[in-house]
Amino acid sequence: MSVEEIDTLVIGAGQAGIAISEHLGSRGVPHLVLEKNRIAENWRSARWDSLVANGPAWHDRFPNMDFTAHGPDDFVPKEQVADYFVAYAEKIGAPIRCGVEVTSVIQQADRFRVETSDGVIHAVNVVSATGAFQRPIMPSVVPAEAGIMQIHSHAYRNPSQMPEGAVLVVGAGSSGTQIAEELLRSGRKVYLSIGPHDRPPRRYRGRDFVWWLGALGIWDLKVPAPNTEHVTIAVSGAYGGNTVDFRRLAARGMNLLGRAGTYDNGILHFAPDLADNIARGDANYLSLLDRADDYAAKNGLDLPEEPEAREMLLDPESMTNPTLSLNLADAGITAIIWATGYAQDFGWIEADAFDDKGRPIHERGVSKVPGLYFLGLPWLSRRASSFIWGVWHDADHLASRIAEQRQPGARAASAG
């Protein structure tokens, strides 16, 4: 059987794969992008039906193409985000081969053996651009024999998918909060388990919070300390984009709970941390307002003041008298949605490039294995790395490194 030879192989044709294809192409680096499904498939089939981008159209894009069918402050629906990447790939002539799954990448002496559903490829360079959402984390807290439907947010589509009855959503980041609110709007009784989180304002003083993150330098933050890479952010572009407010959701009938704990005999227990978690989210919210006010004052920005942004509703009873144990049957709960995030999964890469927890060892996406690169991961180089515009800039850096290593003698000198 013949073996295909390629200089640089990119695995994944989502935002990361398309971004680096553009930068590799502009540098004249021969490359191929493999995608096991369709371009930007996760936006279409691994998200709920009503999802919109979490940032406005002026922000959640690549620098060289706008969302022509939307105003700059619109939050673009997921299908049209996917369409955007398809159009972008066509615009740059990205060499993408869809319907080809990579089953293994094996490090060899001077190249990588890449086994795929369409045959074997030898590549000098491999870029893993499979994104931040690789393996859904599904806690095994409530046993299957409890007779309750349990799915990860990855598999949630719309309220009609749920059986009749109340729904418990575990996790109050962007996904969990948006799903819980959609269920509440549909007339369902909803319980929401809330852990530690950041809760930025959607807009403040006429600017979206993503604008403030840029102005305040927050997008450029590096990982502050080991094991602090993950930050749960409660933010939403749904319904035109509004600041997430758990007190307001409670006032509309949502039942708020602390972090989910153990389960026994039909009863799910919760930590007594709801008020503390919301208080810390409030502190994060107010801190950003303070920093924004200071920035506006120091830079003489003519932005309307917004004192009402600091006003908060009274704490609901769920905070002052928290529920610590819940009999799921008595509460009428027939379904649990675990909005509990994702884990990285690089078991298909056979190379000495990972730590004892299976995480890539890298510097700005450049691994310790010559020719192996990672792109699209959270905090790859800074906080913005896993976002659309952030991955575009990381891709530029990696493409530059790959182009440099193609110079005669560059790899040997690097290895020495």
MARRO-256105 format. One record per residue (C-alpha): z, y, x. Coordinates in pm, 1 decimal, m for minus. Layout:
REM MARRO-256105
R          Z          Y          X
R          Z          Y          X
...
//
This chain:
REM MARRO-256105
R          Z          Y          X
R        0.0        0.0        0.0
R      m93.6      341.9      136.3
R      176.0      594.6      216.4
R      124.3      962.0      137.8
R      205.7     1204.1      418.9
R      331.0     1554.9      343.8
R      488.7     1829.0      550.6
R      747.9     1948.7      297.6
R      848.7     1769.8      m20.3
R     1040.5     1959.2     m288.6
R     1226.2     1748.1     m544.3
R     1261.3     1918.0     m882.0
R     1040.7     2169.4    m1063.7
R     1302.7     2384.3    m1226.3
R     1383.2     2738.5    m1120.7
R     1479.5     2631.1     m767.7
R     1171.5     2418.7     m703.6
R      933.3     2683.7     m832.8
R     1105.9     2956.6     m633.5
R     1078.1     2775.3     m302.7
R      719.9     2670.2     m378.8
R      629.8     3037.8     m400.5
R      794.4     3117.2      m67.4
R      655.5     2812.5      109.8
R      308.6     2891.6      m20.0
R      325.3     3252.1       95.8
R      410.2     3125.4      444.9
R      129.0     2872.3      450.8
R      359.5     2569.8      455.2
R      186.3     2262.2      305.4
R      410.7     2119.8       37.8
R      435.4     1915.9     m280.8
R      680.3     1951.6     m569.2
R      776.0     1636.3     m759.9
R      924.1     1653.3    m1109.4
R     1027.1     1343.2    m1304.1
R      972.9     1512.4    m1639.9
R      802.5     1842.6    m1725.5
R      843.2     2175.6    m1549.2
R     1185.8     2325.7    m1632.4
R     1256.8     2024.4    m1854.4
R     1633.3     2079.2    m1865.5
R     1582.3     2408.3    m2047.1
R     1399.7     2220.4    m2322.1
R     1576.0     1888.7    m2367.3
R     1917.5     1919.3    m2203.1
R     2040.0     2223.1    m2395.6
R     2136.4     2289.0    m2756.1
R     1872.4     2423.4    m2993.1
R     1999.7     2780.1    m3028.7
R     2070.8     2844.4    m2659.4
R     1954.7     3173.2    m2512.5
R     1975.0     3290.9    m2153.1
R     2319.2     3421.4    m2061.1
R     2170.4     3729.9    m1898.7
R     1925.7     3986.4    m2040.4
R     1553.3     3952.4    m1976.4
R     1546.6     4227.8    m1713.6
R     1790.5     4021.6    m1503.9
R     1729.2     3650.6    m1568.0
R     1382.6     3634.0    m1412.0
R     1200.2     3625.9    m1080.2
R     1113.5     3964.3     m925.4
R      738.2     3925.2     m961.5
R      703.6     3854.8    m1334.0
R      864.8     3993.1    m1650.2
R      922.9     3833.2    m1989.0
R      630.7     4004.4    m2160.3
R      723.2     3896.8    m2515.1
R     1075.9     4038.0    m2497.2
R     1241.5     4369.9    m2439.0
R     1440.6     4406.3    m2116.5
R     1775.9     4381.8    m2295.1
R     1687.5     4075.8    m2503.6
R     1844.1     3736.0    m2442.9
R     1551.0     3496.8    m2419.2
R     1556.4     3165.8    m2616.6
R     1560.5     2852.4    m2405.2
R     1209.1     2731.4    m2492.0
R     1064.4     3064.0    m2384.3
R     1263.0     3050.0    m2060.1
R     1095.2     2715.1    m1992.4
R      757.0     2862.9    m2086.5
R      822.3     3142.9    m1837.7
R      864.5     2895.4    m1552.0
R      551.0     2706.0    m1654.4
R      356.1     3032.5    m1652.7
R      508.6     3134.4    m1321.4
R      416.4     2803.2    m1160.3
R       60.2     2849.1    m1283.3
R       51.4     3205.5    m1155.9
R      144.2     3106.6     m799.7
R      m58.3     2785.5     m804.4
R      245.7     2571.0     m730.7
R      142.4     2216.8     m626.3
R      358.2     2039.1     m883.2
R      319.7     1672.5     m975.2
R      500.1     1591.3    m1300.1
R      606.1     1251.9    m1428.0
R      706.2     1125.8    m1083.8
R     1069.0     1026.6    m1028.8
R     1222.2     1015.5     m682.4
R     1441.2      706.3     m650.6
R     1552.8      741.7     m289.5
R     1524.7      960.8       18.3
R     1591.4      772.8      340.4
R     1651.1      950.9      670.6
R     1440.6      809.1      953.7
R     1392.0      910.2     1315.0
R     1153.3     1200.6     1268.0
R     1084.6     1208.5      895.3
R     1206.9     1096.9      555.8
R     1088.0      797.3      360.1
R     1077.2      901.5       m4.1
R     1044.0      627.1     m260.1
R      910.8      735.9     m597.2
R      790.3      585.0     m923.3
R      437.6      656.4     m796.0
R      465.3      513.4     m446.3
R      604.2      602.7     m103.6
R      581.6      944.2       60.9
R      664.3     1033.3      420.0
R      785.9     1392.2      457.1
R      889.4     1594.0      759.6
R     1105.1     1816.2      538.2
R     1277.0     1745.4      206.7
R     1421.2     2012.4      m22.1
R     1657.6     1890.1     m292.8
R     1605.6     2138.2     m576.3
R     1759.9     1930.3     m853.1
R     1989.6     2209.3     m967.8
R     2355.2     2252.4    m1051.8
R     2364.7     2034.5    m1364.5
R     2321.7     1681.2    m1232.3
R     2577.0     1443.5    m1387.3
R     2773.5     1540.5    m1700.9
R     3149.7     1494.0    m1662.0
R     3276.3     1295.5    m1960.8
R     3654.8     1244.4    m1947.7
R     3781.7      906.6    m2067.3
R     4083.3     1051.5    m2247.3
R     4015.3      936.3    m2601.0
R     3913.1      567.4    m2612.0
R     3593.6      461.2    m2786.9
R     3794.6      243.8    m3026.1
R     3951.3      560.7    m3169.6
R     3645.5      572.5    m3395.3
R     3558.6      934.5    m3316.7
R     3212.1     1050.3    m3215.5
R     3229.5     1182.5    m2857.8
R     2946.7     1356.5    m2673.8
R     2911.1     1586.7    m2376.7
R     2781.9     1938.8    m2439.9
R     2471.0     1818.0    m2253.1
R     2387.7     1605.6    m2559.2
R     2479.7     1857.7    m2830.5
R     2187.3     2004.3    m3026.3
R     2306.3     2161.7    m3353.4
R     2579.8     2134.0    m3621.8
R     2379.2     1889.7    m3835.7
R     2412.6     1636.3    m3553.4
R     2787.0     1612.4    m3615.7
R     2940.6     1381.7    m3877.6
R     3121.2     1539.3    m4171.6
R     3463.5     1671.7    m4077.8
R     3630.5     1892.7    m3819.4
R     3511.1     1915.6    m3458.5
R     3717.6     1951.3    m3142.2
R     3541.9     2130.0    m2854.6
R     3709.3     2080.1    m2517.3
R     3625.6     2351.0    m2265.3
R     3589.4     2723.4    m2322.6
R     3330.7     2828.6    m2068.4
R     2995.8     2962.1    m2179.5
R     2877.1     2632.3    m2329.5
R     3197.0     2533.7    m2507.4
R     3258.8     2877.0    m2652.3
R     2902.6     2918.5    m2780.9
R     2896.4     2570.6    m2933.6
R     3235.9     2621.6    m3098.6
R     3125.0     2952.3    m3248.3
R     2800.5     2802.0    m3377.5
R     2996.1     2523.8    m3547.4
R     3237.7     2777.9    m3696.6
R     2947.3     2985.7    m3831.8
R     2804.4     2670.8    m3990.8
R     3121.2     2632.6    m4196.4
R     3290.6     2363.3    m3988.9
R     3660.4     2351.5    m3913.7
R     3674.3     2391.3    m3537.4
R     3939.2     2332.7    m3274.0
R     3878.2     2479.2    m2927.0
R     4069.8     2363.3    m2617.9
R     4089.8     2651.8    m2368.4
R     4163.4     2619.2    m1997.1
R     4168.5     2881.4    m1717.4
R     3864.0     3106.8    m1726.4
R     3712.2     3442.4    m1641.4
R     3622.7     3656.4    m1943.2
R     3398.0     3947.9    m1850.8
R     3279.7     4208.4    m2102.0
R     2929.7     4146.8    m2228.6
R     2859.4     4517.2    m2194.8
R     3068.0     4809.7    m2081.7
R     2985.2     5179.7    m2079.7
R     2625.7     5107.2    m2171.4
R     2559.2     4848.9    m1899.8
R     2546.8     4470.1    m1924.3
R     2808.8     4288.1    m1722.3
R     2541.7     4141.4    m1490.6
R     2456.4     4498.8    m1393.4
R     2821.3     4562.0    m1313.8
R     2843.3     4243.5    m1106.6
R     2558.5     4377.0     m897.0
R     2695.3     4731.0     m869.6
R     3039.9     4604.2     m770.3
R     2905.9     4355.3     m515.9
R     3042.3     4054.5     m705.7
R     2710.3     3867.7     m704.7
R     2723.4     3873.8     m324.5
R     3072.4     3723.0     m293.3
R     3102.0     3417.1      m72.6
R     3318.1     3118.4     m167.3
R     3667.7     3265.6     m122.0
R     3841.2     2943.0      m16.1
R     3789.1     2565.9      m10.1
R     3787.9     2398.1     m352.3
R     3758.0     2728.8     m537.9
R     3382.2     2704.8     m589.1
R     3395.0     2651.8     m964.4
R     3469.0     2944.5    m1191.2
R     3464.4     2888.6    m1567.2
R     3310.6     3198.4    m1724.4
R     3336.7     3269.4    m2095.9
R     3027.5     3479.8    m2160.9
R     2748.8     3460.2    m2416.2
R     2411.1     3607.6    m2498.1
R     2412.6     3449.2    m2845.3
R     2370.2     3664.8    m3156.8
R     2245.2     3956.3    m2949.3
R     2520.2     3927.6    m2690.9
R     2885.4     4003.3    m2758.2
R     3201.4     3987.7    m2549.5
R     3380.1     3656.6    m2597.3
R     3708.8     3728.7    m2775.8
R     3927.8     3427.3    m2848.9
R     4166.3     3630.0    m3066.9
R     3873.8     3736.4    m3283.9
R     3752.7     3378.2    m3311.7
R     4103.7     3277.1    m3419.8
R     4103.5     3553.4    m3681.9
R     3781.6     3400.2    m3819.0
R     3948.0     3061.1    m3855.2
R     3907.8     2885.5    m3521.5
R     4206.6     2678.0    m3410.2
R     4290.9     2748.9    m3046.4
R     4460.3     2492.4    m2821.1
R     4566.5     2465.5    m2458.0
R     4412.2     2221.7    m2212.2
R     4362.1     1869.2    m2343.3
R     4598.1     1614.8    m2192.7
R     4686.9     1256.3    m2276.6
R     4608.3     1051.1    m2584.9
R     4811.9      778.4    m2754.5
R     4817.4      619.6    m3098.4
R     4575.3      866.9    m3252.6
R     4752.8     1173.1    m3111.7
R     4598.4     1404.0    m2851.6
R     4844.3     1612.3    m2651.1
R     4779.0     1960.4    m2515.7
R     4935.3     2161.7    m2235.3
R     5156.0     2458.5    m2332.6
R     4925.4     2690.3    m2139.3
R     4708.3     2852.9    m2407.6
R     4877.3     3194.0    m2395.7
R     4878.2     3193.6    m2014.0
R     4510.6     3098.0    m1993.3
R     4409.1     3370.6    m2236.1
R     4632.8     3621.7    m2057.3
R     4464.1     3543.5    m1726.5
R     4125.4     3581.8    m1893.7
R     4240.9     3919.2    m2028.7
R     4352.4     4022.7    m1679.8
R     4009.7     3933.7    m1541.8
R     3845.9     4133.3    m1822.3
R     4063.1     4441.5    m1770.5
R     4024.9     4422.1    m1394.5
R     3647.8     4445.5    m1426.5
R     3683.9     4744.3    m1659.6
R     3909.5     4912.4    m1404.1
R     3666.1     4847.7    m1120.6
R     3375.7     4969.7    m1331.0
R     3561.9     5292.2    m1417.4
R     3644.5     5351.2    m1050.4
R     3283.8     5288.3     m947.6
R     3149.7     5524.0    m1213.8
R     3391.8     5796.6    m1109.4
R     3329.3     5762.3     m735.5
R     2952.9     5761.0     m780.0
R     2935.8     6033.8    m1041.2
R     2763.4     5811.5    m1298.8
R     2701.5     5973.3    m1634.9
R     2801.8     5669.9    m1841.0
R     2984.4     5710.6    m2174.6
R     3353.1     5625.0    m2154.3
R     3463.4     5335.3    m2374.0
R     3841.9     5336.8    m2426.8
R     3808.5     5109.7    m2731.3
R     3702.8     4826.4    m2497.8
R     4068.6     4795.6    m2396.1
R     4193.4     4745.0    m2750.7
R     4291.3     4388.2    m2839.4
R     4388.3     4214.1    m3158.5
R     4739.1     4079.8    m3204.2
R     4801.1     3732.4    m3068.2
R     4729.2     3468.4    m3333.4
R     4989.9     3209.1    m3429.8
R     4807.9     2951.3    m3218.0
R     4917.5     3153.2    m2914.1
R     5270.5     3243.0    m3024.9
R     5343.8     2899.3    m3172.6
R     5102.5     2666.3    m2990.0
R     5008.1     2319.9    m3106.8
R     5108.8     2069.9    m2839.3
R     5024.1     1747.2    m3022.5
R     4748.2     1687.8    m3273.8
R     4699.6     1382.0    m3491.2
R     4320.7     1369.9    m3493.0
R     4294.4     1181.5    m3820.9
R     4538.1     1412.7    m4001.2
R     4342.3     1713.4    m3867.6
R     4022.0     1562.3    m4003.9
R     3859.6     1557.5    m3659.9
R     3561.3     1323.9    m3659.3
R     3387.9     1443.7    m3343.4
R     3477.6     1570.6    m2996.6
R     3237.5     1770.1    m2779.6
R     3334.9     1766.5    m2414.7
R     3212.1     2092.6    m2260.1
R     3364.9     1986.9    m1930.5
R     3093.8     2064.4    m1681.4
R     2891.2     1865.2    m1434.6
R     2932.7     1687.7    m1103.3
R     2691.4     1674.7     m813.2
R     2516.5     1342.8     m761.8
R     2325.6     1283.2     m439.8
R     2361.9      907.0     m426.3
R     1983.9      878.1     m401.3
R     1978.0     1052.8      m60.9
R     2053.6      815.9      227.7
R     2135.2     1056.8      507.4
R     2439.5     1167.1      706.2
R     2452.7     1498.0      523.2
R     2759.8     1474.5      298.7
R     3136.2     1502.7      317.2
R     3379.8     1234.9      199.6
R     3345.9     1360.4     m159.1
R     2967.3     1336.0     m157.1
R     2911.2     1710.3     m132.1
R     2632.7     1841.5       93.0
R     2740.8     1981.0      428.4
R     2521.6     2283.5      480.1
R     2494.9     2644.7      589.5
R     2311.3     2849.3      325.5
R     2131.7     2533.6      215.4
R     2038.3     2415.3      564.0
R     2198.0     2074.0      611.7
R     2318.7     1924.3      936.2
R     2031.6     1674.4      914.2
R     1715.5     1834.3     1057.2
R     1455.9     1873.7      784.4
R     1690.4     1827.5      486.7
R     1765.1     2127.6      267.3
R     1952.5     2198.9      m56.2
R     1871.2     2468.5     m311.1
R     2003.5     2580.8     m649.1
R     2365.3     2473.3     m602.9
R     2658.7     2695.9     m704.1
R     2776.0     2916.9     m418.4
R     2497.5     2793.1     m188.6
R     2511.3     3127.5      m10.1
R     2693.5     3349.0     m262.9
R     2799.2     3367.1     m625.0
R     2444.4     3438.8     m746.9
R     2296.2     3124.3     m591.0
R     2271.7     2907.1     m902.0
R     2128.5     3185.0    m1119.4
R     1756.7     3253.6    m1163.7
R     1723.1     3563.2     m951.5
R     1981.6     3439.6     m700.8
R     1800.3     3111.9     m633.1
R     1478.3     3305.5     m568.5
R     1642.9     3485.2     m275.2
R     1800.8     3166.4     m138.2
R     1457.2     3001.9     m155.8
R     1315.4     3281.0       58.2
R     1573.9     3206.1      326.7
R     1509.3     2831.4      326.0
R     1132.0     2872.8      330.8
R     1168.8     3102.8      628.9
R     1375.0     2840.1      811.7
R     1122.6     2566.9      731.4
R      834.4     2782.3      853.3
R     1020.2     2858.9     1176.6
R     1090.0     2489.0     1238.8
R      718.6     2414.6     1212.5
R      652.2     2618.4     1526.4
R      577.4     2402.9     1834.0
R      899.6     2288.0     1998.4
R     1124.5     2455.5     1741.0
R     1284.4     2137.1     1604.7
R     1341.6     1987.5     1948.9
R     1507.1     2308.9     2066.0
R     1721.0     2317.4     1750.5
R     1830.5     1956.6     1801.6
R     1918.4     2021.5     2163.4
//
